[in-house]
Amino acid sequence: MKKIIFKLSTLLSILFIITSLFIRCSNDDTTTEEEGDVTDDDDTEAVIDDTDFVATDWTEATHSKDADPDFDEVFDDTAVKRIDLVISEDNWAVMLANMTELYGTFGSRGNGGFSDEDPVFVPSSVFYNGIEWYKVGVRFKGNSSLSSAWRAGILKLSFKLDFDEFEDDYPQIDNQRFYGFKKLSLKNNYDDKSMLREKVAADIFKNAGLAMSHTSFYTVYVDHGDGPIYFGLYTLVEEVDDTVIDTQFSSDDGNLYKPDGDAASFASGTFDEDEYVKKTNEDEADFSDVESLLSIINDGTRTTDPATWRANLETVFDTDVFLKYLAINTVIQNWDTYGRMTHNYFLYNNPDTSKLTWIPWDNNESLQTGKQGGSLSLDFSDLSKTQWPIIGNMYEDDVYKAKYDAYVQEVVDGVFNVSTIQSTYATYSALIESYATSEISGYTFLNSSSDFQAAINTLNSHVSSRATAVSNYLD
């Protein structure tokens, strides 16, 4: 058990004054007392206390590992639900000090950057419908979205919840679950003034029959010592390495990877076990499945004997799933994804087929033309095929190109049909508008309430433009 003793009453007051003055001088986005005291304390381990509590709200259906995941309760598409995070003042100080170490001074746009290290977990209480979940592991999550929001002085940060993270310190919460879920993400809808992109993109992939996280809308309140503060509208996202592989495949025993780094491109010569981050079977040093995929996708038989190349590829990779994903992802547009960025997908070795299966992830930058070079063209004319060989080499194969083209037509006829998606935008925007625009403060990415409707209008125009783009491409 780790214990850290903080003497904060005087120290935090002094640090708050110094930090506030610094931020006011260096940035127009001033923080408020509600936004918390950002400290430079080097000690960023969670405070472990109150170990003799009694979990009085615990029931099998709500807290037990024995309960099946209750998707209807947790992921309700027809409601905006509320979740409260109660974090002690000391542990809130730990979280902010840790963020300062990782990303620089809060609100200082010119400092900091990305970090390879995850923010620190602290124990907190989670309340939902008047029920408490105890000593839940809570940390900030994200990479560019986390860094950018932090340095802009916006405390609407994404959270990761792990309901039994601290079970070794608190035996009362052994195998604690939230209606059958061990881990969940609360995504802050960074840089999305509609607050719909993460949700709608997930719906599109899921409705097309791909393995995909469930999502839903939640308002998040955080009490870090002075009562609950409204942090805004979030999108709750099911974790792939928790219930997605457990419920959408026949078994969760296969290798699950979350590639990140050069090796995630699968370009020739990039193989690196450290960059094929394992989320299951972590103690097994078997990376032969991803190594085989990298070798085959770049093999010279692709041009000398295409039939053999396809046969070999299909022994290790679910090509149909990938081509369907690729068609959807390219039609809806998504720039922060494979083909532009070396992250934001999972590969799962499906025990039923012994093939690596593509699972999309992190779609808040979809449904738009995009940044940093923009989303890929439908014909991939702007793709470096040697850098991104899973797309480039498959698209250059006549058989796979024909399948991709068929899926592109299927997407605009079905899951991304103009009238269907515009109706979805209307339904969801009506559902969330009052929550999205109720407070324009340090916990939102909106500059004014009118930003929200303008963003919805942009989404409606976008889906129409994509139908035209597909028609032009296929013609």
Secondary structure, DSSP 4 states (H G I P E B T S, - for coil): --------HHHHHHHHHHHHHHHHHH-SS---GGG------S--PPP---TT---TT--HHHH-TTSPP-HHHHS-TT-EEEEEEE--HHHHHHHHHHHHHHH-STT-TTS----SSPPPPEEEEEEETTEEEEEEEEEEE-SHHHHHHHHTT----EEEEETTTTTTT-GGGTT--BTTBSEEEEE--TT-TTS-HHHHHHHHHHHTT-----EEEEEEEEESSSSEEEEEEEEEEE-IIIIIHHHHSS-S-S-EEEE-SGGGGT-TT---GGGEEESSSTT----HHHHHHHHHHT-THHHH-HHHHHHHHHHHB-HHHHHHHHHHHHHH-BSSSTTTSS-SEEEEEETTTTEEEEEE---TTBSS--STT-SPPTT-TTS-TTTSHHHHHHHTSHHHHHHHHHHHHHHHHTTT-HHHHHHHHHHHHHHHHHHHHS--STT-S-SSTHHHHHHHHHHHHHHHHHHHHHHHHH-
